[in-house]
């Protein structure tokens, strides 16, 4: 009985009834002489557990008295966990001892302390972790729910099961409390007086959101809560239906923020339902249509007389402040008064929406600045012409000389429709269009000034200008050059302004109006997906009412409208905007100073000879003309390249560059599925607009025709889209002996290794449809050579299967490959390079098979036998679709442009006419070439038919788009099924490296060796007679 009492005392130590008052020792003095040192250690360990337990209970009691509902919920949950698990274990163990359970009581009378210690050992680490947690909680005066949930989720990610379980339960308790606050805000629009999630102005308080809540969901929570709270506050006639509120509450009860995917889905569904209800009951179609018209009139300059008056008034404001002796600064109030003055005498004078417009000066009041009269420096010009320019070009400082932002004040309930990101896009479009209109106006003013200057000269000097004959000739050149600059500038801006305002702004605005008035068409063209709805809005569309325009479709068509405007105005192309910026800076081209260059008088002084003064002016004007035409040519070149790309963008994310500040709420709208050259809805229409602009600019062929240089070497500029890649030297760098595992063929350009997958240009002559191909396997050879997708800089190597080199067998009457077999790259020399790539994640709509993850294969049918690593210039004739083991393997049929029959071969029909039997032989070769290896016949799509040149071109663009997604990072280069190398020297993106990169520096030098011997069996004929072709 004495030993049983000792066991009960130990359990009392393990709970809150200790015998010892000391903290450092837990050995009861009457037992001390009877204890073994090992037993003392066990008793000390049990006492340590009890000590931590008491500290936790004490901390819980203290923290439970705080005002934080989240801490109180945590403490209540922790107390329940201790009661259900730890304290019940103590009671259960004591009961076993009293019942003399053999597991704990030896021989019915003896209680080994080691057994009791082992029973409670599993609580050592959990109680230590919980004690540490409580200490941390007590160290802070206030805990916001966001950091608290984040901390508990972090602590739950541990390998100790019991600790993870306890922390997870505590985290769930706090999350449920937070969810209750969230439900009050999202379902009822109410904020608690203690621990509110948001301020009275509906802005999240710091620490109110856990990090596991995505930005999209945060924005949606504010949107819904603010909308419901505002409806209730304004006591709107219609309130959120009770059934819908109950449905939303039930949806929130099913998820916790730690399950991010489900939580985002629920919040998104709630937002969609609330948006639809607001669209039916609060926000009217009239409000939307009036706002769209107002934004188009003032931000897109559709009210032409007002926009011209505004530009003129801002110029007058600058001049008046410059000429004022006191030198008054320009303030926002002055600019807003200019808005009102500009409306006088125009249709905007009585427009109430004009009061929503307001100018903002981000840098505060400014002093008016004189324009710079210097010409464009060579450094600035080179930056503008940089083909890899990827930064966003801003136009917000061209109207005033400093950053100036036009804003539109949106009030309830219109702010439910117009998101701040939409207004940012409108502001960017206004800056761009007003800069264009201002420059256009200044050029026409300069034309008038030139005419007046010349009349003044003739009035005072007569027809004879004075000076020698040479002086007269120089003066004549000066006049022609000066007039030529203004004429060319005016013509270019006329073309660009007409295109932007007529082909883009007016067309897209009319299209938007038509969609708003035609709900059936709007729903069919919407890129969004309407989530399941409830309440009245669900009933509105449940019965197939095509006359109802739901709110999701409304937001989608407006977002698409903005995207089409940005794309059509060329603002999604950083290289184009970088070139337009210096063109718009009219002061650099002389502006009103250019006419003064025709007057007498030296600019620098010290010269009194007529010839010297005229020669000086001619030099200045000639430099202006030269720089301007370089920019014109580069603009046409970049525009031509962009028009040929799929989709119409410069780089992978260029179409979103101007949308960088768009909210996550709109993000899904801009996620497009690119299939067969189609980016967003109406992409082909924008492309046609751009093609019209190209035709306008090149009405006489002056841009597209190649031109020789005039003057020094710095005057060399490749014009139009002609790229003389034929003269570029590509040579192979051979490593090792052919037909060995170590053999590699790198491709060099001008002595420097480039990536055959990414760096080699596609267009040798884009205007004439001449492309570059890389020869992998020369005709009549058997070694299966191919571009290595995995190795850095993608050398050509022989394919390997099961550790052995691969060769194709000779299927009678064919010997090896019957064409020069290779792959297509796709790019151009002075711009980001591209290569065709068959996406293994995309199923083709017609072949019903996925891509094979390889470069696009090419069969060159010319008479010359190529060599591995050769870059040939070819033109496309047609294409075949091989279904190779369930994967789409396109085979493009091309001919060398230097082939004697090249002029006669222009499409697939010409191949059968001039090379009868070749298409049939190609079909047969691809069907049977794997049979000698024990495999079956390959199948073809389209019943083996070879498609024409047009279809082939579409496939090339489709594969190019798949490559673009790969090289820009939209498609991962590494996946469970493949690991591709995207290292290159020329394509901006995650794979771009410099020549000093270790992978490039370590490339082997040329070490060519004689070919190794081949197994004689490779030359064997295989006679296959059962194939039907």
ZAMARGU-4260 file (C-alpha; in steps of 0.2 Angstrom, whole numbers, plus 5000, padded with zeros to 4 digits):
<rodrens>
0) 5000/5000/5000 | 5015/5011/5003 | 5021/5010/4985 | 5003/5013/4979 | 5002/5029/4988
5) 5019/5034/4981 | 5011/5032/4963 | 4996/5043/4968 | 5008/5056/4974 | 5017/5056/4958
10) 5001/5059/4949 | 4997/5073/4960 | 5013/5081/4955 | 5009/5079/4937 | 4993/5089/4940
15) 4990/5105/4949 | 4991/5098/4967 | 5010/5097/4970 | 5017/5092/4986 | 5032/5102/4984
20) 5032/5121/4985 | 5049/5122/4976 | 5051/5124/4957 | 5068/5117/4955 | 5065/5100/4963
25) 5050/5089/4963 | 5056/5076/4975 | 5045/5074/4990 | 5056/5073/5006 | 5048/5058/5014
30) 5052/5048/4999 | 5070/5054/4996 | 5079/5041/5005 | 5069/5027/4997 | 5072/5033/4979
35) 5085/5027/4967 | 5094/5041/4957 | 5085/5035/4941 | 5069/5037/4950 | 5073/5054/4955
40) 5076/5059/4937 | 5059/5052/4932 | 5051/5061/4946 | 5060/5077/4941 | 5054/5075/4923
45) 5036/5072/4928 | 5038/5088/4939 | 5044/5098/4924 | 5029/5092/4914 | 5018/5098/4928
50) 5027/5115/4930 | 5024/5118/4911 | 5006/5113/4913 | 5003/5125/4927 | 5011/5139/4918
55) 5000/5136/4903 | 4984/5136/4913 | 4990/5152/4922 | 4994/5160/4905 | 4977/5155/4899
60) 4968/5162/4913 | 4977/5179/4911 | 4975/5180/4892 | 4956/5175/4893 | 4953/5192/4902
65) 4959/5202/4887 | 4947/5210/4875 | 4953/5201/4860 | 4940/5188/4854 | 4954/5179/4844
70) 4965/5176/4860 | 4950/5171/4870 | 4945/5158/4857 | 4962/5152/4857 | 4963/5150/4876
75) 4946/5142/4877 | 4951/5129/4864 | 4968/5126/4873 | 4959/5123/4889 | 4947/5111/4881
80) 4962/5102/4873 | 4971/5100/4890 | 4955/5094/4898 | 4951/5081/4885 | 4969/5075/4882
85) 4981/5079/4896 | 4970/5079/4911 | 4960/5064/4906 | 4976/5055/4904 | 4981/5059/4922
90) 4964/5053/4929 | 4965/5037/4918 | 4982/5034/4925 | 4977/5037/4943 | 4962/5025/4941
95) 4974/5011/4934 | 4985/5013/4949 | 4971/5012/4961 | 4964/4997/4952 | 4981/4989/4953
100) 4982/4988/4934 | 4997/4976/4929 | 5003/4989/4916 | 5007/5001/4930 | 5008/4991/4947
105) 5021/4978/4949 | 5016/4962/4958 | 5000/4972/4964 | 5009/4983/4976 | 5024/4992/4967
110) 5022/5007/4955 | 5038/5009/4944 | 5041/5028/4942 | 5048/5024/4924 | 5031/5017/4919
115) 5023/5033/4925 | 5036/5043/4916 | 5034/5034/4900 | 5015/5037/4901 | 5018/5056/4901
120) 5033/5056/4890 | 5023/5060/4874 | 5018/5077/4882 | 5036/5083/4884 | 5037/5092/4867
125) 5019/5097/4866 | 5018/5106/4883 | 5035/5114/4879 | 5029/5120/4862 | 5012/5127/4870
130) 5022/5135/4884 | 5033/5144/4871 | 5017/5149/4862 | 5009/5157/4878 | 5025/5166/4882
135) 5025/5174/4865 | 5007/5178/4866 | 5009/5187/4883 | 5024/5197/4876 | 5013/5207/4864
140) 5000/5219/4870 | 4988/5216/4855 | 4987/5202/4843 | 4978/5206/4826 | 4970/5190/4818
145) 4981/5190/4802 | 4998/5188/4811 | 4990/5177/4824 | 4983/5165/4811 | 5000/5165/4801
150) 5010/5161/4816 | 4999/5147/4821 | 4999/5140/4804 | 5018/5141/4803 | 5020/5132/4820
155) 5008/5118/4814 | 5020/5113/4801 | 5031/5102/4811 | 5035/5084/4811 | 5029/5081/4829
160) 5011/5074/4826 | 5004/5080/4843 | 5011/5098/4842 | 5005/5099/4824 | 4988/5093/4829
165) 4987/5105/4844 | 4993/5120/4834 | 4981/5116/4820 | 4966/5115/4832 | 4971/5132/4839
170) 4973/5139/4821 | 4956/5133/4816 | 4948/5140/4832 | 4955/5157/4828 | 4951/5156/4809
175) 4933/5152/4814 | 4932/5167/4825 | 4939/5177/4810 | 4927/5169/4799 | 4913/5175/4810
180) 4919/5193/4808 | 4921/5191/4790 | 4903/5184/4788 | 4896/5199/4797 | 4905/5211/4785
185) 4902/5201/4769 | 4885/5195/4772 | 4878/5210/4782 | 4890/5224/4779 | 4893/5227/4797
190) 4909/5230/4806 | 4912/5225/4825 | 4916/5238/4837 | 4931/5227/4844 | 4944/5220/4832
195) 4935/5226/4816 | 4942/5220/4800 | 4941/5237/4791 | 4940/5255/4794 | 4925/5266/4792
200) 4931/5270/4775 | 4932/5252/4770 | 4950/5250/4770 | 4958/5234/4778 | 4966/5238/4795
205) 4984/5232/4797 | 4985/5214/4802 | 4967/5210/4798 | 4970/5198/4784 | 4980/5182/4785
210) 4993/5180/4772 | 4984/5165/4765 | 4970/5176/4759 | 4975/5180/4741 | 4975/5199/4734
215) 4960/5194/4723 | 4950/5188/4738 | 4954/5203/4748 | 4949/5215/4735 | 4932/5205/4733
220) 4929/5205/4751 | 4931/5224/4752 | 4920/5226/4736 | 4906/5215/4743 | 4906/5222/4761
225) 4907/5240/4755 | 4892/5237/4743 | 4881/5229/4756 | 4885/5242/4769 | 4882/5256/4757
230) 4865/5249/4752 | 4859/5247/4770 | 4866/5264/4775 | 4857/5273/4761 | 4841/5263/4765
235) 4839/5258/4747 | 4822/5252/4742 | 4828/5235/4738 | 4839/5226/4750 | 4849/5210/4748
240) 4837/5195/4749 | 4837/5186/4765 | 4839/5169/4755 | 4854/5175/4747 | 4862/5182/4763
245) 4859/5165/4771 | 4866/5156/4756 | 4882/5166/4757 | 4883/5163/4776 | 4882/5144/4773
250) 4895/5145/4759 | 4907/5154/4771 | 4904/5141/4785 | 4911/5127/4773 | 4928/5135/4771
255) 4943/5142/4781 | 4956/5154/4774 | 4970/5141/4776 | 4961/5131/4761 | 4966/5145/4749
260) 4958/5137/4733 | 4941/5134/4740 | 4941/5150/4750 | 4945/5160/4734 | 4931/5150/4725
265) 4918/5154/4738 | 4923/5173/4739 | 4923/5174/4720 | 4905/5166/4719 | 4899/5178/4733
270) 4906/5193/4723 | 4898/5187/4707 | 4881/5185/4716 | 4881/5202/4724 | 4887/5210/4708
275) 4873/5203/4698 | 4860/5209/4712 | 4868/5226/4712 | 4867/5227/4693 | 4848/5222/4693
280) 4843/5233/4708 | 4856/5247/4710 | 4867/5251/4696 | 4857/5255/4680 | 4861/5253/4662
285) 4859/5272/4660 | 4873/5275/4673 | 4885/5263/4664 | 4881/5271/4647 | 4883/5289/4652
290) 4900/5285/4661 | 4906/5275/4645 | 4901/5290/4634 | 4909/5303/4646 | 4926/5293/4647
295) 4926/5291/4628 | 4923/5310/4626 | 4936/5316/4638 | 4949/5302/4640 | 4949/5296/4622
300) 4947/5313/4615 | 4931/5309/4605 | 4925/5327/4609 | 4938/5334/4597 | 4934/5353/4600
305) 4936/5351/4619 | 4952/5342/4618 | 4960/5354/4606 | 4954/5369/4617 | 4961/5360/4632
310) 4978/5358/4624 | 4978/5376/4619 | 4973/5382/4636 | 4987/5372/4645 | 4999/5380/4632
315) 4993/5397/4636 | 4994/5394/4654 | 5012/5389/4653 | 5017/5404/4642 | 5007/5416/4654
320) 5017/5410/4669 | 5033/5410/4660 | 5031/5429/4655 | 5024/5434/4672 | 5038/5443/4682
325) 5032/5436/4699 | 5035/5418/4692 | 5019/5410/4698 | 5019/5391/4700 | 5006/5381/4691
330) 4994/5372/4703 | 4981/5359/4701 | 4968/5373/4703 | 4975/5382/4688 | 4974/5366/4678
335) 4956/5362/4683 | 4951/5380/4679 | 4958/5376/4662 | 4947/5361/4660 | 4932/5373/4663
340) 4938/5386/4651 | 4941/5374/4637 | 4923/5368/4638 | 4916/5386/4635 | 4909/5386/4618
345) 4910/5368/4615 | 4897/5353/4618 | 4905/5350/4634 | 4900/5366/4642 | 4883/5360/4648
350) 4889/5342/4651 | 4887/5338/4670 | 4900/5324/4669 | 4913/5337/4666 | 4913/5340/4685
355) 4920/5323/4688 | 4936/5327/4679 | 4951/5333/4689 | 4969/5335/4685 | 4982/5329/4698
360) 5000/5334/4699 | 5009/5320/4708 | 5025/5330/4711 | 5015/5345/4717 | 5015/5363/4711
365) 5028/5366/4697 | 5037/5380/4689 | 5034/5382/4670 | 5049/5376/4661 | 5056/5381/4644
370) 5056/5367/4631 | 5073/5360/4627 | 5078/5366/4610 | 5092/5353/4607 | 5092/5339/4595
375) 5090/5321/4600 | 5107/5315/4607 | 5114/5299/4600 | 5112/5291/4616 | 5094/5295/4618
380) 5091/5290/4600 | 5100/5273/4603 | 5089/5269/4618 | 5074/5273/4608 | 5079/5261/4595
385) 5084/5247/4606 | 5075/5232/4600 | 5075/5224/4617 | 5067/5239/4625 | 5055/5231/4638
390) 5051/5246/4650 | 5035/5254/4650 | 5036/5271/4641 | 5026/5285/4649 | 5018/5300/4641
395) 5011/5309/4656 | 5024/5323/4655 | 5022/5328/4637 | 5006/5339/4639 | 5013/5350/4653
400) 5032/5346/4654 | 5030/5337/4671 | 5019/5322/4676 | 5001/5327/4674 | 4987/5314/4678
405) 4968/5316/4673 | 4957/5308/4685 | 4938/5304/4685 | 4929/5305/4702 | 4918/5290/4703
410) 4904/5290/4716 | 4892/5277/4722 | 4885/5266/4713 | 4896/5269/4698 | 4911/5263/4707
415) 4904/5246/4707 | 4907/5245/4688 | 4922/5256/4686 | 4937/5249/4695 | 4952/5260/4699
420) 4962/5250/4687 | 4950/5254/4673 | 4953/5272/4677 | 4971/5270/4677 | 4970/5263/4659
425) 4959/5278/4654 | 4972/5290/4661 | 4986/5281/4652 | 4976/5282/4636 | 4973/5301/4638
430) 4991/5304/4641 | 4995/5295/4625 | 4982/5302/4614 | 4983/5320/4621 | 5002/5319/4617
435) 4999/5314/4599 | 4985/5327/4597 | 4997/5341/4604 | 5011/5336/4593 | 5000/5335/4578
440) 4993/5353/4582 | 5011/5359/4584 | 5017/5353/4567 | 5003/5361/4558 | 5007/5377/4568
445) 5025/5375/4562 | 5019/5373/4544 | 5011/5390/4545 | 5026/5398/4554 | 5037/5392/4540
450) 5026/5399/4527 | 5025/5416/4535 | 5044/5416/4538 | 5047/5413/4519 | 5035/5426/4514
455) 5044/5438/4526 | 5061/5434/4518 | 5055/5437/4501 | 5046/5453/4506 | 5062/5461/4513
460) 5075/5453/4502 | 5066/5451/4486 | 5069/5435/4475 | 5088/5437/4476 | 5094/5431/4493
465) 5112/5438/4491 | 5129/5429/4492 | 5137/5418/4479 | 5129/5405/4468 | 5135/5392/4480
470) 5126/5401/4494 | 5110/5401/4484 | 5112/5382/4481 | 5115/5379/4500 | 5100/5390/4505
475) 5089/5381/4492 | 5094/5364/4501 | 5090/5372/4518 | 5073/5377/4512 | 5069/5360/4505
480) 5076/5351/4520 | 5066/5362/4532 | 5050/5360/4522 | 5053/5341/4521 | 5055/5339/4539
485) 5038/5347/4543 | 5030/5338/4528 | 5036/5321/4533 | 5031/5324/4551 | 5014/5330/4547
490) 5011/5315/4535 | 5017/5303/4549 | 5006/5311/4562 | 4991/5312/4550 | 4992/5293/4547
495) 4995/5289/4565 | 4981/5300/4572 | 4969/5295/4559 | 4972/5277/4563 | 4971/5279/4581
500) 4955/5290/4582 | 4946/5282/4567 | 4951/5264/4566 | 4954/5261/4584 | 4944/5273/4596
505) 4929/5276/4585 | 4927/5257/4580 | 4930/5250/4597 | 4918/5263/4605 | 4904/5259/4592
510) 4907/5240/4596 | 4905/5243/4614 | 4889/5253/4612 | 4882/5239/4601 | 4886/5226/4614
515) 4878/5235/4628 | 4862/5237/4617 | 4863/5219/4611 | 4865/5207/4626 | 4863/5191/4616
520) 4879/5196/4606 | 4888/5202/4622 | 4885/5185/4630 | 4891/5176/4615 | 4907/5186/4614
525) 4911/5188/4633 | 4927/5180/4638 | 4922/5178/4656 | 4913/5163/4663 | 4897/5167/4674
530) 4898/5158/4690 | 4883/5150/4698 | 4871/5164/4704 | 4857/5165/4716 | 4842/5176/4719
535) 4834/5186/4706 | 4849/5187/4695 | 4849/5168/4694 | 4831/5168/4688 | 4834/5181/4675
540) 4846/5170/4666 | 4839/5153/4671 | 4826/5152/4658 | 4837/5157/4644 | 4833/5176/4644
545) 4845/5182/4631 | 4839/5200/4633 | 4847/5201/4650 | 4865/5207/4651 | 4872/5200/4667
550) 4885/5210/4677 | 4899/5198/4674 | 4897/5199/4655 | 4896/5218/4657 | 4913/5219/4666
555) 4921/5207/4654 | 4916/5217/4638 | 4921/5233/4646 | 4938/5225/4651 | 4940/5218/4633
560) 4936/5235/4626 | 4950/5243/4636 | 4962/5229/4631 | 4958/5231/4613 | 4960/5250/4614
565) 4977/5248/4622 | 4983/5235/4609 | 4976/5245/4595 | 4984/5261/4600 | 5001/5251/4601
570) 5003/5255/4619 | 5006/5236/4623 | 5022/5236/4612 | 5036/5244/4623 | 5048/5245/4607
575) 5035/5255/4598 | 5031/5267/4612 | 5049/5270/4615 | 5051/5276/4597 | 5035/5286/4597
580) 5040/5295/4613 | 5054/5305/4605 | 5044/5309/4590 | 5030/5316/4600 | 5043/5328/4609
585) 5041/5341/4596 | 5052/5353/4605 | 5067/5342/4601 | 5063/5344/4582 | 5064/5363/4583
590) 5045/5366/4585 | 5042/5385/4582 | 5061/5387/4582 | 5063/5378/4565 | 5056/5393/4555
595) 5068/5404/4563 | 5082/5394/4556 | 5078/5401/4539 | 5081/5419/4545 | 5097/5428/4543
600) 5110/5429/4558 | 5122/5417/4565 | 5116/5405/4579 | 5134/5405/4587 | 5139/5423/4583
605) 5156/5428/4576 | 5152/5425/4558 | 5147/5438/4545 | 5147/5428/4529 | 5131/5423/4521
610) 5138/5406/4516 | 5144/5402/4534 | 5127/5406/4541 | 5117/5396/4529 | 5128/5381/4530
615) 5126/5382/4549 | 5107/5381/4547 | 5108/5367/4534 | 5118/5356/4546 | 5106/5359/4560
620) 5091/5355/4550 | 5099/5340/4541 | 5103/5332/4558 | 5085/5334/4563 | 5079/5327/4547
625) 5091/5312/4548 | 5086/5308/4566 | 5067/5309/4562 | 5068/5297/4547 | 5078/5285/4557
630) 5064/5284/4570 | 5051/5283/4556 | 5060/5268/4548 | 5062/5260/4565 | 5044/5262/4569
635) 5039/5254/4553 | 5051/5240/4556 | 5044/5236/4573 | 5026/5238/4568 | 5029/5226/4553
640) 5037/5213/4565 | 5023/5215/4577 | 5009/5213/4564 | 5017/5196/4559 | 5018/5189/4577
645) 5004/5178/4585 | 4997/5187/4595 | 5000/5205/4591 | 5013/5209/4605 | 5031/5212/4607
650) 5036/5200/4621 | 5027/5187/4631 | 5020/5200/4644 | 5020/5215/4633 | 5002/5215/4630
655) 5000/5217/4649 | 5013/5229/4652 | 5002/5244/4652 | 4990/5234/4664 | 5003/5231/4677
660) 4992/5240/4690 | 4976/5231/4686 | 4969/5223/4701 | 4967/5204/4703 | 4948/5206/4701
665) 4951/5210/4683 | 4965/5198/4681 | 4955/5183/4675 | 4947/5194/4661 | 4965/5196/4654
670) 4969/5177/4654 | 4966/5173/4636 | 4967/5156/4627 | 4978/5158/4612 | 4972/5146/4598
675) 4977/5146/4580 | 4983/5164/4581 | 4969/5171/4591 | 4973/5181/4607 | 4959/5190/4614
680) 4941/5192/4607 | 4943/5202/4590 | 4962/5200/4589 | 4960/5198/4570 | 4952/5215/4569
685) 4966/5224/4578 | 4978/5216/4567 | 4968/5222/4552 | 4969/5239/4559 | 4988/5238/4561
690) 4989/5232/4543 | 4980/5247/4537 | 4992/5258/4546 | 5006/5249/4538 | 4998/5252/4521
695) 4996/5270/4525 | 5014/5273/4530 | 5021/5263/4515 | 5009/5269/4502 | 5023/5272/4490
700) 5034/5257/4495 | 5047/5269/4503 | 5049/5259/4519 | 5047/5241/4513 | 5060/5244/4499
705) 5078/5241/4504 | 5089/5256/4503 | 5108/5258/4502 | 5117/5269/4514 | 5121/5288/4511
710) 5135/5295/4520 | 5145/5287/4534 | 5144/5271/4543 | 5133/5277/4556 | 5119/5281/4543
715) 5117/5262/4540 | 5099/5257/4545 | 5089/5242/4540 | 5073/5249/4534 | 5056/5240/4534
720) 5055/5222/4538 | 5068/5216/4526 | 5082/5207/4535 | 5097/5203/4525 | 5100/5187/4536
725) 5105/5178/4520 | 5122/5187/4521 | 5124/5182/4540 | 5137/5169/4542 | 5131/5153/4552
730) 5144/5140/4553 | 5145/5123/4563 | 5156/5120/4577 | 5160/5101/4578 | 5164/5092/4594
735) 5170/5075/4594 | 5168/5061/4580 | 5151/5059/4572 | 5142/5043/4577 | 5148/5043/4595
740) 5139/5048/4611 | 5150/5063/4613 | 5147/5071/4596 | 5139/5088/4596 | 5136/5101/4583
745) 5135/5119/4589 | 5130/5133/4578 | 5141/5149/4577 | 5135/5166/4571 | 5150/5177/4566
750) 5161/5166/4577 | 5150/5166/4592 | 5140/5151/4598 | 5121/5154/4598 | 5106/5143/4603
755) 5099/5134/4588 | 5083/5133/4598 | 5081/5151/4602 | 5094/5163/4594 | 5094/5160/4576
760) 5082/5171/4566 | 5067/5164/4557 | 5064/5177/4543 | 5078/5179/4530 | 5066/5190/4520
765) 5049/5193/4529 | 5041/5202/4514 | 5044/5188/4502 | 5041/5174/4515 | 5058/5167/4516
770) 5063/5158/4532 | 5078/5150/4539 | 5079/5131/4543 | 5092/5121/4552 | 5098/5105/4544
775) 5099/5091/4556 | 5100/5076/4545 | 5107/5078/4527 | 5098/5068/4513 | 5103/5050/4511
780) 5110/5048/4529 | 5104/5037/4543 | 5110/5045/4559 | 5095/5052/4568 | 5102/5069/4573
785) 5091/5082/4582 | 5092/5098/4592 | 5095/5094/4610 | 5081/5103/4620 | 5089/5099/4636
790) 5107/5104/4634 | 5113/5123/4636 | 5113/5132/4619 | 5104/5117/4611 | 5118/5109/4601
795) 5113/5095/4588 | 5117/5078/4593 | 5113/5060/4588 | 5097/5053/4597 | 5100/5040/4610
800) 5088/5026/4615 | 5092/5013/4629 | 5110/5019/4629 | 5113/5016/4610 | 5114/5028/4595
805) 5098/5029/4584 | 5098/5026/4566 | 5084/5025/4554 | 5083/5010/4543 | 5083/5008/4524
810) 5065/5004/4519 | 5066/4999/4501 | 5067/5009/4490 | 5071/5023/4502 | 5089/5025/4508
815) 5090/5035/4525 | 5081/5051/4525 | 5074/5056/4508 | 5076/5075/4511 | 5086/5087/4520
820) 5078/5085/4537 | 5078/5099/4550 | 5069/5111/4561 | 5062/5129/4561 | 5069/5143/4571
825) 5058/5159/4571 | 5064/5177/4575 | 5074/5191/4568 | 5091/5198/4571 | 5088/5214/4580
830) 5073/5208/4590 | 5069/5195/4603 | 5071/5178/4595 | 5058/5165/4593 | 5058/5147/4588
835) 5043/5136/4584 | 5039/5123/4597 | 5025/5110/4598 | 5017/5112/4615 | 5014/5095/4624
840) 5000/5103/4635 | 4989/5109/4620 | 4978/5097/4610 | 4976/5103/4592 | 4958/5106/4587
845) 4959/5096/4571 | 4972/5082/4574 | 4964/5079/4591 | 4982/5076/4598 | 4995/5085/4608
850) 5011/5092/4603 | 5027/5081/4604 | 5037/5095/4614 | 5050/5096/4599 | 5054/5110/4587
855) 5044/5111/4571 | 5051/5098/4559 | 5055/5103/4541 | 5058/5093/4525 | 5068/5102/4512
860) 5065/5095/4495 | 5078/5104/4485 | 5091/5095/4475 | 5107/5100/4485 | 5112/5089/4499
865) 5115/5099/4515 | 5126/5096/4530 | 5122/5095/4549 | 5121/5113/4556 | 5118/5121/4540
870) 5106/5136/4540 | 5096/5136/4524 | 5085/5149/4517 | 5068/5141/4512 | 5051/5145/4507
875) 5035/5136/4514 | 5025/5125/4502 | 5014/5114/4513 | 5013/5103/4528 | 5008/5086/4534
880) 5002/5080/4551 | 5010/5064/4557 | 5002/5056/4572 | 5018/5048/4580 | 5013/5037/4595
885) 4998/5048/4599 | 5007/5065/4597 | 5005/5078/4583 | 5021/5079/4574 | 5020/5092/4560
890) 5031/5090/4545 | 5033/5106/4535 | 5038/5104/4517 | 5049/5118/4510 | 5062/5121/4496
895) 5078/5130/4496 | 5077/5147/4488 | 5093/5144/4478 | 5086/5128/4471 | 5083/5128/4452
900) 5064/5124/4454 | 5062/5137/4468 | 5053/5150/4457 | 5041/5136/4451 | 5037/5129/4468
905) 5025/5141/4477 | 5012/5129/4485 | 5009/5111/4488 | 5000/5108/4471 | 5016/5114/4462
910) 5026/5100/4471 | 5015/5086/4463 | 5016/5095/4446 | 5035/5097/4445 | 5041/5083/4457
915) 5028/5070/4454 | 5028/5056/4467 | 5037/5065/4480 | 5022/5068/4492 | 5017/5050/4490
920) 5035/5045/4494 | 5035/5056/4509 | 5019/5049/4515 | 5025/5031/4513 | 5042/5035/4522
925) 5034/5042/4537 | 5022/5028/4538 | 5034/5014/4538 | 5051/5020/4544 | 5048/5013/4562
930) 5042/4996/4556 | 5060/4988/4555 | 5062/4993/4573 | 5047/4982/4578 | 5034/4996/4579
935) 5018/4998/4569 | 5014/5010/4555 | 5012/5028/4559 | 4995/5037/4556 | 4992/5053/4548
940) 4979/5066/4551 | 4968/5073/4537 | 4969/5055/4529 | 4987/5058/4525 | 4983/5074/4514
945) 4997/5087/4513 | 4989/5104/4517 | 4993/5120/4507 | 5005/5134/4511 | 4992/5145/4520
950) 4988/5131/4532 | 5006/5128/4535 | 5009/5146/4539 | 4995/5146/4552 | 5003/5131/4560
955) 5020/5139/4560 | 5012/5154/4569 | 5003/5142/4581 | 5019/5133/4586 | 5028/5150/4587
960) 5015/5156/4600 | 5018/5140/4610 | 5037/5144/4610 | 5033/5162/4615 | 5024/5156/4631
965) 5039/5144/4634 | 5053/5157/4632 | 5044/5171/4642 | 5040/5159/4657 | 5021/5158/4654
970) 5024/5139/4651 | 5036/5131/4663 | 5052/5125/4655 | 5053/5111/4668 | 5039/5099/4671
975) 5038/5081/4677 | 5038/5075/4658 | 5051/5087/4651 | 5066/5098/4656 | 5070/5111/4642
980) 5085/5122/4642 | 5080/5140/4637 | 5097/5148/4639 | 5101/5160/4625 | 5110/5176/4621
985) 5097/5187/4614 | 5079/5184/4620 | 5073/5194/4635 | 5066/5183/4648 | 5071/5170/4661
990) 5083/5161/4650 | 5094/5176/4644 | 5112/5175/4649 | 5127/5185/4645 | 5143/5178/4636
995) 5152/5178/4653 | 5139/5165/4660 | 5148/5149/4666 | 5138/5138/4655 | 5143/5148/4640
1000) 5161/5150/4645 | 5163/5131/4647 | 5156/5127/4630 | 5169/5116/4621 | 5180/5122/4607
1005) 5180/5115/4590 | 5187/5097/4590 | 5181/5089/4575 | 5187/5071/4571 | 5184/5058/4558
1010) 5167/5049/4559 | 5167/5033/4569 | 5163/5016/4561 | 5145/5012/4559 | 5137/4994/4562
1015) 5136/4986/4545 | 5118/4981/4549 | 5113/5000/4547 | 5115/4998/4528 | 5103/4983/4527
1020) 5087/4985/4516 | 5070/4981/4523 | 5057/4976/4511 | 5040/4981/4517 | 5025/4977/4505
1025) 5010/4977/4516 | 5008/4995/4519 | 4994/5004/4511 | 4997/5022/4506
</rodrens>
